[in-house]
Amino acid sequence: MTDFFSYAGAAPAPAPSAPRGILADLSGDDWEKFIGYAARRRYPAGALIVQAGAAERALCFVASGQVELATAGAPRKAPRALRGEGEVFGILSFLDAAPSDITVTVSAAGPAELLLLTPEALQQLAAWQPRIALALLRDLGAHVAARLRRLQPGD
């Protein structure tokens, strides 16, 4: 991957690490191909990314930094789930287009960079890189299945 600030002979900037579980088995080359279909967004510390109730339909990969997830209606001092580099959020809204039940903000510790994959970008990925798109869908299905299994009594 090249950018405007790359100079001949300089070491290339490292690519964001692959998410744990979701697309974790992609090679470095495939991960670079995947990144080409995602929108890159940078947020300052404390920035609001997703407001509970919003219909944000993007699968979000944390490329750097850390984000905090809070369930709608939870007390302000309630513990927040954290997602750091290589982790994913927004899976359910991405899959079913329903409004989010969580508010996501960037950690106060510093800025964050996200890679956002929209359903339209997934369609393009499926057309040009079907093996990567299939791996993503398989990993998303496994992730959702694991969540459902944890909710089943006696399983």
PyMOL commands that place a pseudoatom at each C-alpha (Angstrom):
pseudoatom trace, name=CA, resn=MET, resi=1, chain=A, elem=C, hetatm=0, pos=[0.000, 0.000, 0.000]
pseudoatom trace, name=CA, resn=THR, resi=2, chain=A, elem=C, hetatm=0, pos=[1.412, 3.401, -0.915]
pseudoatom trace, name=CA, resn=ASP, resi=3, chain=A, elem=C, hetatm=0, pos=[0.475, 6.870, 0.139]
pseudoatom trace, name=CA, resn=PHE, resi=4, chain=A, elem=C, hetatm=0, pos=[1.428, 10.446, -0.635]
pseudoatom trace, name=CA, resn=PHE, resi=5, chain=A, elem=C, hetatm=0, pos=[4.018, 10.582, 2.148]
pseudoatom trace, name=CA, resn=SER, resi=6, chain=A, elem=C, hetatm=0, pos=[5.946, 7.450, 1.148]
pseudoatom trace, name=CA, resn=TYR, resi=7, chain=A, elem=C, hetatm=0, pos=[9.483, 8.141, 0.019]
pseudoatom trace, name=CA, resn=ALA, resi=8, chain=A, elem=C, hetatm=0, pos=[11.717, 5.893, -2.062]
pseudoatom trace, name=CA, resn=GLY, resi=9, chain=A, elem=C, hetatm=0, pos=[13.765, 3.609, 0.167]
pseudoatom trace, name=CA, resn=ALA, resi=10, chain=A, elem=C, hetatm=0, pos=[11.697, 4.389, 3.284]
pseudoatom trace, name=CA, resn=ALA, resi=11, chain=A, elem=C, hetatm=0, pos=[10.150, 1.513, 5.195]
pseudoatom trace, name=CA, resn=PRO, resi=12, chain=A, elem=C, hetatm=0, pos=[6.409, 1.254, 4.462]
pseudoatom trace, name=CA, resn=ALA, resi=13, chain=A, elem=C, hetatm=0, pos=[3.982, 2.077, 7.258]
pseudoatom trace, name=CA, resn=PRO, resi=14, chain=A, elem=C, hetatm=0, pos=[2.660, -1.068, 8.920]
pseudoatom trace, name=CA, resn=ALA, resi=15, chain=A, elem=C, hetatm=0, pos=[-0.865, -2.098, 7.964]
pseudoatom trace, name=CA, resn=PRO, resi=16, chain=A, elem=C, hetatm=0, pos=[-3.453, -2.354, 10.742]
pseudoatom trace, name=CA, resn=SER, resi=17, chain=A, elem=C, hetatm=0, pos=[-3.446, -5.802, 12.252]
pseudoatom trace, name=CA, resn=ALA, resi=18, chain=A, elem=C, hetatm=0, pos=[-6.174, -8.246, 11.278]
pseudoatom trace, name=CA, resn=PRO, resi=19, chain=A, elem=C, hetatm=0, pos=[-9.101, -8.434, 13.695]
pseudoatom trace, name=CA, resn=ARG, resi=20, chain=A, elem=C, hetatm=0, pos=[-9.084, -11.233, 16.251]
pseudoatom trace, name=CA, resn=GLY, resi=21, chain=A, elem=C, hetatm=0, pos=[-11.579, -13.841, 15.058]
pseudoatom trace, name=CA, resn=ILE, resi=22, chain=A, elem=C, hetatm=0, pos=[-13.042, -11.795, 12.189]
pseudoatom trace, name=CA, resn=LEU, resi=23, chain=A, elem=C, hetatm=0, pos=[-10.783, -12.224, 9.141]
pseudoatom trace, name=CA, resn=ALA, resi=24, chain=A, elem=C, hetatm=0, pos=[-7.937, -13.343, 11.411]
pseudoatom trace, name=CA, resn=ASP, resi=25, chain=A, elem=C, hetatm=0, pos=[-6.911, -16.020, 8.904]
pseudoatom trace, name=CA, resn=LEU, resi=26, chain=A, elem=C, hetatm=0, pos=[-6.322, -13.613, 6.008]
pseudoatom trace, name=CA, resn=SER, resi=27, chain=A, elem=C, hetatm=0, pos=[-2.821, -13.323, 4.636]
pseudoatom trace, name=CA, resn=GLY, resi=28, chain=A, elem=C, hetatm=0, pos=[-1.169, -9.908, 4.645]
pseudoatom trace, name=CA, resn=ASP, resi=29, chain=A, elem=C, hetatm=0, pos=[-1.865, -9.524, 0.920]
pseudoatom trace, name=CA, resn=ASP, resi=30, chain=A, elem=C, hetatm=0, pos=[-5.538, -10.433, 1.352]
pseudoatom trace, name=CA, resn=TRP, resi=31, chain=A, elem=C, hetatm=0, pos=[-5.829, -8.084, 4.327]
pseudoatom trace, name=CA, resn=GLU, resi=32, chain=A, elem=C, hetatm=0, pos=[-4.468, -5.250, 2.143]
pseudoatom trace, name=CA, resn=LYS, resi=33, chain=A, elem=C, hetatm=0, pos=[-7.030, -6.123, -0.544]
pseudoatom trace, name=CA, resn=PHE, resi=34, chain=A, elem=C, hetatm=0, pos=[-9.812, -6.040, 2.073]
pseudoatom trace, name=CA, resn=ILE, resi=35, chain=A, elem=C, hetatm=0, pos=[-8.659, -2.646, 3.391]
pseudoatom trace, name=CA, resn=GLY, resi=36, chain=A, elem=C, hetatm=0, pos=[-9.036, -1.266, -0.133]
pseudoatom trace, name=CA, resn=TYR, resi=37, chain=A, elem=C, hetatm=0, pos=[-12.817, -1.700, 0.153]
pseudoatom trace, name=CA, resn=ALA, resi=38, chain=A, elem=C, hetatm=0, pos=[-13.154, -0.094, 3.588]
pseudoatom trace, name=CA, resn=ALA, resi=39, chain=A, elem=C, hetatm=0, pos=[-13.446, 3.610, 4.366]
pseudoatom trace, name=CA, resn=ARG, resi=40, chain=A, elem=C, hetatm=0, pos=[-10.779, 4.881, 6.756]
pseudoatom trace, name=CA, resn=ARG, resi=41, chain=A, elem=C, hetatm=0, pos=[-11.978, 7.323, 9.447]
pseudoatom trace, name=CA, resn=ARG, resi=42, chain=A, elem=C, hetatm=0, pos=[-9.945, 9.059, 12.147]
pseudoatom trace, name=CA, resn=TYR, resi=43, chain=A, elem=C, hetatm=0, pos=[-11.558, 10.329, 15.356]
pseudoatom trace, name=CA, resn=PRO, resi=44, chain=A, elem=C, hetatm=0, pos=[-10.132, 12.467, 18.177]
pseudoatom trace, name=CA, resn=ALA, resi=45, chain=A, elem=C, hetatm=0, pos=[-10.158, 11.284, 21.798]
pseudoatom trace, name=CA, resn=GLY, resi=46, chain=A, elem=C, hetatm=0, pos=[-13.665, 11.351, 23.280]
pseudoatom trace, name=CA, resn=ALA, resi=47, chain=A, elem=C, hetatm=0, pos=[-15.430, 11.672, 19.900]
pseudoatom trace, name=CA, resn=LEU, resi=48, chain=A, elem=C, hetatm=0, pos=[-18.879, 10.152, 19.407]
pseudoatom trace, name=CA, resn=ILE, resi=49, chain=A, elem=C, hetatm=0, pos=[-18.837, 7.482, 16.698]
pseudoatom trace, name=CA, resn=VAL, resi=50, chain=A, elem=C, hetatm=0, pos=[-22.289, 5.894, 17.006]
pseudoatom trace, name=CA, resn=GLN, resi=51, chain=A, elem=C, hetatm=0, pos=[-25.250, 7.171, 19.031]
pseudoatom trace, name=CA, resn=ALA, resi=52, chain=A, elem=C, hetatm=0, pos=[-27.660, 4.510, 20.363]
pseudoatom trace, name=CA, resn=GLY, resi=53, chain=A, elem=C, hetatm=0, pos=[-30.760, 4.498, 18.160]
pseudoatom trace, name=CA, resn=ALA, resi=54, chain=A, elem=C, hetatm=0, pos=[-28.876, 5.548, 15.040]
pseudoatom trace, name=CA, resn=ALA, resi=55, chain=A, elem=C, hetatm=0, pos=[-29.099, 3.369, 11.953]
pseudoatom trace, name=CA, resn=GLU, resi=56, chain=A, elem=C, hetatm=0, pos=[-25.356, 3.213, 11.269]
pseudoatom trace, name=CA, resn=ARG, resi=57, chain=A, elem=C, hetatm=0, pos=[-24.964, 0.315, 8.884]
pseudoatom trace, name=CA, resn=ALA, resi=58, chain=A, elem=C, hetatm=0, pos=[-21.227, -0.230, 8.808]
pseudoatom trace, name=CA, resn=LEU, resi=59, chain=A, elem=C, hetatm=0, pos=[-19.036, -2.977, 10.138]
pseudoatom trace, name=CA, resn=CYS, resi=60, chain=A, elem=C, hetatm=0, pos=[-16.292, -1.190, 12.095]
pseudoatom trace, name=CA, resn=PHE, resi=61, chain=A, elem=C, hetatm=0, pos=[-12.750, -2.519, 12.492]
pseudoatom trace, name=CA, resn=VAL, resi=62, chain=A, elem=C, hetatm=0, pos=[-10.534, -0.730, 15.025]
pseudoatom trace, name=CA, resn=ALA, resi=63, chain=A, elem=C, hetatm=0, pos=[-7.270, -0.067, 13.175]
pseudoatom trace, name=CA, resn=SER, resi=64, chain=A, elem=C, hetatm=0, pos=[-5.687, 1.878, 16.044]
pseudoatom trace, name=CA, resn=GLY, resi=65, chain=A, elem=C, hetatm=0, pos=[-6.689, 3.327, 19.390]
pseudoatom trace, name=CA, resn=GLN, resi=66, chain=A, elem=C, hetatm=0, pos=[-9.539, 2.187, 21.563]
pseudoatom trace, name=CA, resn=VAL, resi=67, chain=A, elem=C, hetatm=0, pos=[-13.314, 2.710, 21.621]
pseudoatom trace, name=CA, resn=GLU, resi=68, chain=A, elem=C, hetatm=0, pos=[-15.846, 2.356, 24.430]
pseudoatom trace, name=CA, resn=LEU, resi=69, chain=A, elem=C, hetatm=0, pos=[-19.238, 0.704, 23.928]
pseudoatom trace, name=CA, resn=ALA, resi=70, chain=A, elem=C, hetatm=0, pos=[-22.117, 1.530, 26.287]
pseudoatom trace, name=CA, resn=THR, resi=71, chain=A, elem=C, hetatm=0, pos=[-25.530, -0.116, 26.181]
pseudoatom trace, name=CA, resn=ALA, resi=72, chain=A, elem=C, hetatm=0, pos=[-28.464, 2.264, 25.724]
pseudoatom trace, name=CA, resn=GLY, resi=73, chain=A, elem=C, hetatm=0, pos=[-30.062, 3.112, 29.051]
pseudoatom trace, name=CA, resn=ALA, resi=74, chain=A, elem=C, hetatm=0, pos=[-27.112, 1.870, 31.128]
pseudoatom trace, name=CA, resn=PRO, resi=75, chain=A, elem=C, hetatm=0, pos=[-26.096, 4.119, 34.022]
pseudoatom trace, name=CA, resn=ARG, resi=76, chain=A, elem=C, hetatm=0, pos=[-23.296, 6.522, 33.133]
pseudoatom trace, name=CA, resn=LYS, resi=77, chain=A, elem=C, hetatm=0, pos=[-20.955, 4.867, 35.645]
pseudoatom trace, name=CA, resn=ALA, resi=78, chain=A, elem=C, hetatm=0, pos=[-21.737, 1.347, 34.419]
pseudoatom trace, name=CA, resn=PRO, resi=79, chain=A, elem=C, hetatm=0, pos=[-18.702, -0.544, 33.072]
pseudoatom trace, name=CA, resn=ARG, resi=80, chain=A, elem=C, hetatm=0, pos=[-18.194, -0.056, 29.359]
pseudoatom trace, name=CA, resn=ALA, resi=81, chain=A, elem=C, hetatm=0, pos=[-17.017, -2.660, 26.920]
pseudoatom trace, name=CA, resn=LEU, resi=82, chain=A, elem=C, hetatm=0, pos=[-13.743, -1.753, 25.243]
pseudoatom trace, name=CA, resn=ARG, resi=83, chain=A, elem=C, hetatm=0, pos=[-12.622, -2.597, 21.723]
pseudoatom trace, name=CA, resn=GLY, resi=84, chain=A, elem=C, hetatm=0, pos=[-9.010, -2.074, 20.755]
pseudoatom trace, name=CA, resn=GLU, resi=85, chain=A, elem=C, hetatm=0, pos=[-6.789, -2.529, 17.751]
pseudoatom trace, name=CA, resn=GLY, resi=86, chain=A, elem=C, hetatm=0, pos=[-7.837, -5.500, 15.662]
pseudoatom trace, name=CA, resn=GLU, resi=87, chain=A, elem=C, hetatm=0, pos=[-11.335, -5.787, 17.146]
pseudoatom trace, name=CA, resn=VAL, resi=88, chain=A, elem=C, hetatm=0, pos=[-14.720, -5.284, 15.479]
pseudoatom trace, name=CA, resn=PHE, resi=89, chain=A, elem=C, hetatm=0, pos=[-18.041, -3.693, 16.447]
pseudoatom trace, name=CA, resn=GLY, resi=90, chain=A, elem=C, hetatm=0, pos=[-21.351, -2.941, 14.725]
pseudoatom trace, name=CA, resn=ILE, resi=91, chain=A, elem=C, hetatm=0, pos=[-21.944, -6.521, 13.586]
pseudoatom trace, name=CA, resn=LEU, resi=92, chain=A, elem=C, hetatm=0, pos=[-25.671, -6.737, 14.343]
pseudoatom trace, name=CA, resn=SER, resi=93, chain=A, elem=C, hetatm=0, pos=[-26.615, -3.402, 12.731]
pseudoatom trace, name=CA, resn=PHE, resi=94, chain=A, elem=C, hetatm=0, pos=[-24.471, -4.304, 9.736]
pseudoatom trace, name=CA, resn=LEU, resi=95, chain=A, elem=C, hetatm=0, pos=[-26.304, -7.608, 9.307]
pseudoatom trace, name=CA, resn=ASP, resi=96, chain=A, elem=C, hetatm=0, pos=[-29.903, -6.558, 9.987]
pseudoatom trace, name=CA, resn=ALA, resi=97, chain=A, elem=C, hetatm=0, pos=[-29.936, -2.759, 9.390]
pseudoatom trace, name=CA, resn=ALA, resi=98, chain=A, elem=C, hetatm=0, pos=[-31.665, -2.212, 12.745]
pseudoatom trace, name=CA, resn=PRO, resi=99, chain=A, elem=C, hetatm=0, pos=[-30.759, 0.845, 14.832]
pseudoatom trace, name=CA, resn=SER, resi=100, chain=A, elem=C, hetatm=0, pos=[-27.852, 0.316, 17.191]
pseudoatom trace, name=CA, resn=ASP, resi=101, chain=A, elem=C, hetatm=0, pos=[-28.462, -0.518, 20.855]
pseudoatom trace, name=CA, resn=ILE, resi=102, chain=A, elem=C, hetatm=0, pos=[-25.056, 0.877, 21.809]
pseudoatom trace, name=CA, resn=THR, resi=103, chain=A, elem=C, hetatm=0, pos=[-23.323, 4.216, 21.936]
pseudoatom trace, name=CA, resn=VAL, resi=104, chain=A, elem=C, hetatm=0, pos=[-19.707, 4.099, 20.793]
pseudoatom trace, name=CA, resn=THR, resi=105, chain=A, elem=C, hetatm=0, pos=[-17.161, 6.759, 21.693]
pseudoatom trace, name=CA, resn=VAL, resi=106, chain=A, elem=C, hetatm=0, pos=[-13.410, 7.015, 21.296]
pseudoatom trace, name=CA, resn=SER, resi=107, chain=A, elem=C, hetatm=0, pos=[-11.542, 6.400, 24.542]
pseudoatom trace, name=CA, resn=ALA, resi=108, chain=A, elem=C, hetatm=0, pos=[-10.376, 9.544, 26.327]
pseudoatom trace, name=CA, resn=ALA, resi=109, chain=A, elem=C, hetatm=0, pos=[-6.842, 8.079, 26.270]
pseudoatom trace, name=CA, resn=GLY, resi=110, chain=A, elem=C, hetatm=0, pos=[-6.247, 9.083, 22.655]
pseudoatom trace, name=CA, resn=PRO, resi=111, chain=A, elem=C, hetatm=0, pos=[-7.499, 9.161, 19.058]
pseudoatom trace, name=CA, resn=ALA, resi=112, chain=A, elem=C, hetatm=0, pos=[-8.743, 6.151, 17.118]
pseudoatom trace, name=CA, resn=GLU, resi=113, chain=A, elem=C, hetatm=0, pos=[-8.720, 5.086, 13.496]
pseudoatom trace, name=CA, resn=LEU, resi=114, chain=A, elem=C, hetatm=0, pos=[-11.465, 2.847, 12.133]
pseudoatom trace, name=CA, resn=LEU, resi=115, chain=A, elem=C, hetatm=0, pos=[-12.004, 0.926, 8.926]
pseudoatom trace, name=CA, resn=LEU, resi=116, chain=A, elem=C, hetatm=0, pos=[-15.698, 0.936, 7.999]
pseudoatom trace, name=CA, resn=LEU, resi=117, chain=A, elem=C, hetatm=0, pos=[-17.204, -1.592, 5.615]
pseudoatom trace, name=CA, resn=THR, resi=118, chain=A, elem=C, hetatm=0, pos=[-20.688, -0.746, 4.307]
pseudoatom trace, name=CA, resn=PRO, resi=119, chain=A, elem=C, hetatm=0, pos=[-23.065, -3.250, 2.690]
pseudoatom trace, name=CA, resn=GLU, resi=120, chain=A, elem=C, hetatm=0, pos=[-22.353, -1.583, -0.669]
pseudoatom trace, name=CA, resn=ALA, resi=121, chain=A, elem=C, hetatm=0, pos=[-18.617, -2.043, -0.152]
pseudoatom trace, name=CA, resn=LEU, resi=122, chain=A, elem=C, hetatm=0, pos=[-19.260, -5.693, 0.755]
pseudoatom trace, name=CA, resn=GLN, resi=123, chain=A, elem=C, hetatm=0, pos=[-21.069, -6.127, -2.571]
pseudoatom trace, name=CA, resn=GLN, resi=124, chain=A, elem=C, hetatm=0, pos=[-18.033, -4.731, -4.390]
pseudoatom trace, name=CA, resn=LEU, resi=125, chain=A, elem=C, hetatm=0, pos=[-15.727, -6.941, -2.335]
pseudoatom trace, name=CA, resn=ALA, resi=126, chain=A, elem=C, hetatm=0, pos=[-17.870, -9.970, -3.207]
pseudoatom trace, name=CA, resn=ALA, resi=127, chain=A, elem=C, hetatm=0, pos=[-17.694, -9.133, -6.910]
pseudoatom trace, name=CA, resn=TRP, resi=128, chain=A, elem=C, hetatm=0, pos=[-13.920, -8.600, -7.061]
pseudoatom trace, name=CA, resn=GLN, resi=129, chain=A, elem=C, hetatm=0, pos=[-12.610, -10.658, -4.120]
pseudoatom trace, name=CA, resn=PRO, resi=130, chain=A, elem=C, hetatm=0, pos=[-15.249, -13.363, -3.513]
pseudoatom trace, name=CA, resn=ARG, resi=131, chain=A, elem=C, hetatm=0, pos=[-12.940, -15.540, -1.406]
pseudoatom trace, name=CA, resn=ILE, resi=132, chain=A, elem=C, hetatm=0, pos=[-12.341, -12.677, 1.050]
pseudoatom trace, name=CA, resn=ALA, resi=133, chain=A, elem=C, hetatm=0, pos=[-16.047, -11.760, 1.147]
pseudoatom trace, name=CA, resn=LEU, resi=134, chain=A, elem=C, hetatm=0, pos=[-16.956, -15.389, 1.829]
pseudoatom trace, name=CA, resn=ALA, resi=135, chain=A, elem=C, hetatm=0, pos=[-14.385, -15.555, 4.650]
pseudoatom trace, name=CA, resn=LEU, resi=136, chain=A, elem=C, hetatm=0, pos=[-15.885, -12.392, 6.168]
pseudoatom trace, name=CA, resn=LEU, resi=137, chain=A, elem=C, hetatm=0, pos=[-19.434, -13.737, 6.021]
pseudoatom trace, name=CA, resn=ARG, resi=138, chain=A, elem=C, hetatm=0, pos=[-18.339, -17.084, 7.448]
pseudoatom trace, name=CA, resn=ASP, resi=139, chain=A, elem=C, hetatm=0, pos=[-16.535, -15.335, 10.335]
pseudoatom trace, name=CA, resn=LEU, resi=140, chain=A, elem=C, hetatm=0, pos=[-19.515, -13.043, 11.022]
pseudoatom trace, name=CA, resn=GLY, resi=141, chain=A, elem=C, hetatm=0, pos=[-21.843, -16.054, 11.076]
pseudoatom trace, name=CA, resn=ALA, resi=142, chain=A, elem=C, hetatm=0, pos=[-19.546, -17.902, 13.486]
pseudoatom trace, name=CA, resn=HIS, resi=143, chain=A, elem=C, hetatm=0, pos=[-19.367, -14.838, 15.731]
pseudoatom trace, name=CA, resn=VAL, resi=144, chain=A, elem=C, hetatm=0, pos=[-23.163, -14.458, 15.869]
pseudoatom trace, name=CA, resn=ALA, resi=145, chain=A, elem=C, hetatm=0, pos=[-23.605, -18.221, 16.414]
pseudoatom trace, name=CA, resn=ALA, resi=146, chain=A, elem=C, hetatm=0, pos=[-21.168, -18.110, 19.347]
pseudoatom trace, name=CA, resn=ARG, resi=147, chain=A, elem=C, hetatm=0, pos=[-23.163, -15.268, 20.917]
pseudoatom trace, name=CA, resn=LEU, resi=148, chain=A, elem=C, hetatm=0, pos=[-26.411, -17.216, 20.494]
pseudoatom trace, name=CA, resn=ARG, resi=149, chain=A, elem=C, hetatm=0, pos=[-24.906, -20.356, 22.005]
pseudoatom trace, name=CA, resn=ARG, resi=150, chain=A, elem=C, hetatm=0, pos=[-23.889, -18.421, 25.130]
pseudoatom trace, name=CA, resn=LEU, resi=151, chain=A, elem=C, hetatm=0, pos=[-27.554, -17.424, 25.560]
pseudoatom trace, name=CA, resn=GLN, resi=152, chain=A, elem=C, hetatm=0, pos=[-28.902, -20.974, 25.291]
pseudoatom trace, name=CA, resn=PRO, resi=153, chain=A, elem=C, hetatm=0, pos=[-29.446, -22.718, 28.627]
pseudoatom trace, name=CA, resn=GLY, resi=154, chain=A, elem=C, hetatm=0, pos=[-27.686, -26.063, 29.046]
pseudoatom trace, name=CA, resn=ASP, resi=155, chain=A, elem=C, hetatm=0, pos=[-25.518, -25.693, 25.951]
for i in range(1, 155): cmd.bond("trace and resi %d" % i, "trace and resi %d" % (i + 1))
show_as sticks, trace
zoom trace
